[in-house]
Amino acid sequence: LNNECVVAITGATSGIGAALAVALAEYNVRLAICGRRKERLHTIAEEARAKGATVLELVANVSVPRQARGFVEQCIAHYGTIDVLVNNAGRGTYGSVEDTTQEMIDSMFTLNVFSLWHTTAAALPVMKRNKKGQIINIASVAGKQGFPCNSAYVAAKHAVVGFTAALRTELVDTGVEATVICPAGV
């Protein structure tokens, strides 16, 4: 990592995304961060700038396909490239299968699965052209095992793990890598 490296992070207003943005700032990388909460996003951007990073902050709800793709497209337009995409935006829900509504299921998959599909699809052409890049998908330990009363979340995070495994096979010999991270509770 250096000041030439462009790292885009979704869900950068709290948790892993915010901590990662601030930690990477110490390497003077060029960051593009997004989240839904403008004030919180600006606070994280200022913390990263104070540590030496160049930061593009974009308010975006990656649950909306146009905004998910737009975040990556704006990063590329601003910096001319993208080297690392961290698909971090996500959230959980608590409820038994019979208490989980269709809206909860739709919301869970829209944010935790479909958003990373759209951001990844937008980043891959540039990464493949450059013959380098890294897609990092933040899943969860729930992507590897089941937990009671979290079926929608567990299913969505299993989908992230499966998506990443399939993506890795598509990227063989392109110079682009795909990785999934499965942290425990944060």
C-alpha positions in Angstrom: 0.0 0.0 0.0 1.2 3.4 -0.9 0.0 6.9 -2.1 -0.7 5.5 -5.6 -3.1 2.8 -4.3 -6.8 3.6 -4.6 -9.0 1.8 -2.1 -12.8 2.1 -2.2 -14.8 1.1 0.9 -18.6 0.8 1.1 -20.3 1.1 4.5 -17.5 3.3 5.8 -19.6 5.3 8.4 -19.2 2.7 11.2 -17.8 -0.6 12.3 -15.3 -2.4 10.1 -15.5 0.1 7.2 -14.8 3.1 9.4 -11.9 1.4 11.2 -10.4 0.2 7.9 -10.6 3.7 6.3 -8.8 5.2 9.3 -6.2 2.4 9.5 -5.4 2.5 5.8 -5.0 6.3 6.0 -1.7 5.7 7.8 -0.4 4.3 4.5 -1.3 7.5 2.7 -3.5 5.7 0.3 -6.1 7.4 -1.9 -9.5 6.5 -0.4 -13.0 6.6 -1.7 -15.5 6.0 1.0 -19.3 5.8 1.0 -22.1 5.5 3.4 -25.6 6.8 3.9 -24.9 9.1 6.9 -23.4 12.3 5.6 -22.1 13.7 8.9 -20.6 10.5 10.1 -19.0 9.9 6.6 -17.4 13.4 6.8 -16.1 12.7 10.3 -14.4 9.4 9.1 -13.0 11.2 6.0 -11.6 14.0 8.2 -10.0 11.4 10.5 -8.4 9.7 7.5 -7.2 13.0 6.1 -5.6 13.8 9.4 -3.6 10.6 9.1 -2.4 11.4 5.6 -4.9 9.9 3.2 -6.5 11.6 0.2 -10.2 11.0 0.6 -13.2 11.1 -1.7 -16.3 10.9 0.3 -19.6 10.1 -1.4 -23.0 9.8 0.3 -24.5 6.7 -1.3 -26.9 3.9 -0.4 -25.5 0.9 -2.1 -28.8 -0.9 -1.7 -29.8 1.2 -4.7 -28.1 -0.4 -7.8 -27.5 3.0 -9.5 -25.9 4.4 -6.3 -23.8 1.3 -5.8 -22.4 1.4 -9.4 -22.2 5.2 -9.2 -19.9 5.0 -6.1 -17.4 3.0 -8.0 -17.8 5.0 -11.2 -17.2 8.2 -9.3 -14.1 6.7 -7.6 -12.7 5.8 -11.0 -13.6 9.2 -12.6 -11.9 11.0 -9.6 -8.7 8.9 -9.3 -8.5 7.4 -12.8 -8.5 3.8 -11.4 -9.4 1.5 -8.6 -7.0 -1.0 -7.0 -9.0 -2.4 -4.1 -12.7 -2.6 -3.6 -13.9 -3.5 -0.1 -17.6 -4.4 -0.1 -18.3 -3.9 3.5 -21.8 -2.4 3.7 -24.2 -4.7 5.4 -26.4 -5.3 8.4 -28.2 -8.1 10.2 -31.7 -8.8 11.3 -33.1 -10.9 14.1 -36.2 -13.1 13.7 -37.3 -16.7 13.4 -38.1 -17.9 9.9 -41.9 -17.6 10.4 -41.5 -14.1 11.8 -39.2 -12.9 9.0 -41.2 -10.8 6.5 -40.7 -10.6 2.8 -39.5 -7.0 3.3 -36.9 -8.2 5.7 -35.6 -10.9 3.3 -35.6 -8.4 0.4 -33.7 -5.8 2.4 -31.2 -8.3 3.7 -30.3 -9.6 0.2 -30.4 -6.2 -1.4 -27.8 -4.7 1.0 -25.7 -7.7 1.8 -25.6 -9.5 -1.5 -26.9 -7.5 -4.5 -25.0 -4.3 -3.6 -21.6 -6.0 -3.8 -22.6 -7.5 -7.2 -23.2 -4.0 -8.6 -20.0 -2.5 -7.1 -17.9 -5.4 -8.3 -19.4 -5.4 -11.8 -18.5 -1.7 -12.0 -14.9 -2.2 -10.8 -13.9 -5.2 -12.8 -13.4 -3.7 -16.2 -10.8 -1.3 -15.0 -9.1 -3.9 -12.8 -9.0 -6.4 -15.6 -7.6 -3.7 -18.0 -4.9 -2.9 -15.5 -4.3 -6.7 -14.9 -4.4 -6.1 -11.1 -6.9 -5.5 -8.4 -8.4 -6.9 -5.3 -12.1 -7.4 -4.5 -12.6 -7.9 -0.8 -16.1 -9.0 0.4 -16.9 -8.7 4.1 -19.2 -11.6 4.9 -19.5 -13.0 8.4 -18.9 -16.2 10.4 -22.6 -16.5 9.6 -21.5 -17.2 6.1 -20.0 -20.4 7.2 -22.4 -21.6 9.8 -26.0 -21.1 10.9 -27.4 -19.3 13.9 -30.9 -19.4 15.2 -33.3 -16.6 14.6 -30.9 -15.1 11.9 -32.0 -17.1 8.8 -32.2 -14.2 6.4 -28.8 -12.8 7.5 -27.2 -16.3 7.5 -28.5 -17.0 4.0 -27.3 -13.6 2.7 -23.8 -14.1 4.1 -23.7 -17.6 2.7 -24.5 -16.0 -0.7 -21.6 -13.6 -0.2 -19.2 -16.5 0.4 -20.6 -18.4 -2.6 -20.4 -15.3 -4.8 -16.8 -14.7 -3.9 -15.9 -18.4 -4.6 -17.5 -18.2 -8.0 -15.9 -14.8 -8.7 -12.4 -16.2 -7.9 -12.9 -18.8 -10.6 -13.9 -16.2 -13.2 -10.8 -14.1 -12.3 -8.1 -16.8 -12.9 -5.3 -15.4 -15.0 -6.6 -11.8 -15.0 -4.4 -10.5 -12.2 -7.5 -9.6 -10.2 -8.1 -11.4 -6.9 -11.3 -12.0 -4.9 -11.3 -12.6 -1.1 -14.0 -13.1 1.4 -13.5 -12.2 5.1 -15.8 -13.9 7.7 -15.4 -12.0 11.0 -17.2 -12.8 14.1 -19.5 -10.2 15.8 -18.3 -6.6 15.6 
